Amino acid sequence: MEHERLRRIIKILLLCILAAGANYVVSTLVLRVPLFLDTLFSAAICFTLGLWPALLTALITQVLTCIRESSITPIFFILCSIAELLLIYRLNPARSKTTPSLAGTFAGLLLLYIASCIVISVLGGVIDFVYHNVLANSKLYFSPEDTFKISLALNETPALLMNILSRIPVNIVDRFIVIFGGFFISRGLKKFF
């Protein structure tokens, strides 16, 4: 009994490390598109194993990102990952006591997607604003939302609002991939467990 439990814990830890590595690869090396995509496999882990393994995956991913960028700045955005994983955990249509229909699952994922877009856009914008505007830290790297900030800055949009609004177009695509992609990846991971 104890041996089986230890095997499961090791399996979960290994999967968290592999998922964090996959987050890192997808967000930095593979796609080179102006999206974040740093929580795709964290979402899959949350759909599959629950909140705590997903949070561990997100933490490892953020540490890898800090190492890559030689900066501590990305660690503050773990709050976005935590918020998204909490949403997934709470609103996961597969956690329902009854087996949801295909339409019910789709509707649940759609609700989760919309909530995630809003929460991540606002939270990410506030973190960016506080870190770069209030605390006056330099921005040493280009982020996906920076493209949209240019047009908002030309219209003299206030900085906090600009940080939030610039994330919405990115998150509309990004969160769709993360929520729906993470859900479908989790279907494959469930077979592993």
Secondary structure, 3 states (H helix, E strand, C coil): CHHHHHHHHHHHHHHHHHHHHHHHHHHHHHCCCCCCCCCHHHHHHHHHHCHHHHHHHHHHHHHHHHHHHCCCHHHHHHHHHHHHHHHHHHHCHHHCCCCCCHHHHHHHHHHHHHHHHHHHHHHHHHHHHHHHHHCCCCCCCCCCCHHHHHHHHHCCCCHHHHHHHCHHHHHHHHHHHHHHHHHHHHHHHHHHC
